[in-house]
Amino acid sequence: MRDTACADDLLTWYDKHARDLPWRVGPAARAAGIRPDPYRVWLSEVMLQQTTVAAVKPYYDRFTTLWPTVEDLAAAPDDQVMGEWAGLGYYARARNLLKCARAVARDHGGRFPSTREALMELPGIGSYTGAAVAAIAFDAPEVVVDGNVERVMARLHDIRTPLPAAKPELTEAAAALTPDSRPGCYAQAVMDLGATICTPKSPACSLCPWMHACAARAAGIQAELPNKTPKKAKPTRLGIAYVARRADGAWLLERRPDRGLLGGMLGWPGSDWSAAPTPAPPLAAEWTELDEEARHTFTHFHLRLSVMVAEVPEAARPDRGTFHPAAAFRPSDLPTVMRKVFDLARGRLEN
């Protein structure tokens, strides 16, 4: 049985306090009959996976300026899209973004399907993204559960089962609240509540529309929830990055395999990433090791890269990778860890 009173209270709050986001059609505009663009809803949801709103905004603005429609994105060169995505992380999202855009353009006439089930048949769209796009773009009464929603549900219902084991229970609680009326606004309202009021630390309970209904607040433990199973300590892997600059200013770069970390992205040729990496210079040269390492943290491990630099003649022929002319090389096209390497190496090689 759905709790319509709670949903109504939250929607009343949302109508006054909805965040102004570049991909959102706010409650007043929706009431006036303006409908969200499914392409922009989908694009924002893919970008926001495991990434903050603040980090996503400039990427979203660039993508929608360069490719204002899904057909525009579908027609874009892979290298350009991957370059514009650089720095946003989780690069499989960018590869799936292109696959999905091309499937929508090719198989659906440039129109996104309107149901979660049909959306999930597209490349890279899972249960969460399918539900979010169906609810927000098409007002389908789907249950949309991200980290913000999990936290709100855990506190509202005083659910103490630790995450991730609590996910089914939290989803069930969210489903009981999802209304048939204005489900798109409701889905965004719960996420806004978690992002602005029911925050991980020091929740602003006095401003919350669900203050009196919150079981965790009644128990005085709202700031302690949700409980989480302790994470295992991240291991540290080592590696070697080789930065070569040709006499004419060209840089030696290598495109990583499509599968795996940083898949499809440009980077510096290097060794494996392990406890004891095997040196793997891409060409014979007088390599010099820098005093500083490039350090980066991925989801499952920390990485420390030794940086080797070399200046090579124009006739140099690498065993792998290709030289990119200085005029065509944009450090911004590199993923974050590779930009860290470049920032260390450029002072030695550009002087």
C-alpha positions, 0 to 999 in steps of 0.5 A: 500500500502506497503512502500518498501523504508522505509523497504529497508532503515531499512534492509540496516541498520540492515545488518550492525547493527543487534544485536548479540543474541544467538538465532538469525541467523544474516543477513550475515548467512541468506544470506549464506543460514543458516536457524533459528531453529524454536525451538530456535526461539520459545523458545526465544520468549516465554522467552522474553515475558515481560522480558529483553534480559539480563535476558533471555540470561542465561536461554536460554543458560541453556535450550538449553544446557539441552534440545537442541531439542524440543523432549528433552524438551518434555521428560523433567520432569516437576519439572526440567523444572519448577526449571530451569525456577525459577526466570524468572517470569510469570510461566504460560509460563513455564507450556505452554512451556512444553505443547507446546513442547509435542504437537509438539513432539507428534502431529507434529513429532518434527517439528513446523508448518510454518504458524501463524494460525497453530502455534496458535493452539499450547498451549501457542502460541498467535497472537504475538508469532505465527507471530514472529515464522512464520516470523523469523523462516519461513520468512512468511510476518507476522506483528510482533508488540511488545513494541519496534515496538509500540514505533517506529510506534507511533513516525514514524507516530506521532500517539498520541492515548494513549496505549493500545487504540492505538494498532490497529492503531499501528498494521495497521501502522506496517502492511503497512511497513512489506515487502514480501522480507526478512520479518524475518529480517525486523521483527527483524530489527524493534525490534532492532531499538526500542531496540537500537536507538528509545529507550524509553528515549533520542532516538538517532535520528541522528543514525536512518535510518528513521530519515528523515521519522519520523513525531514525530521528525519533530514535535519535540515530539519524546521523548514524544511518545507513549502516555500511559493511566495512570496506576492505583496504585498497591494495597498492599497485605499481607501474611505469609510464614512459613519456617520450617527446620527439625533436619536432615536439610530437608526443608518443601516445598509446590508445589503451584496449577497449576493455579494462581500466581507461579502456579506449583512452589515450595514454602514455605507453607503460608497464603492467600495473602490479606489485612488481611491474615489468619495465616495458619501454616503447622504444630504445632511448636514454630514459631518465626517471623523475624524482616524483611519482604520479599517484592516483586512486581507482575504485579498487586500488591505489596506483603509483606510477614511476615516470620515465622521460626521454627526448628522441630524434625525429627518426625514432620508430616506437615498438608501440604507440604513435607520435602525435604532433604538438599542435594536435595534442590536447592534455585535456584529452588524457584521463586524470592519471595520465594528465598527472604523469604529463604534469610531472614530465612536461617541465623536464621535456618542454624546457 
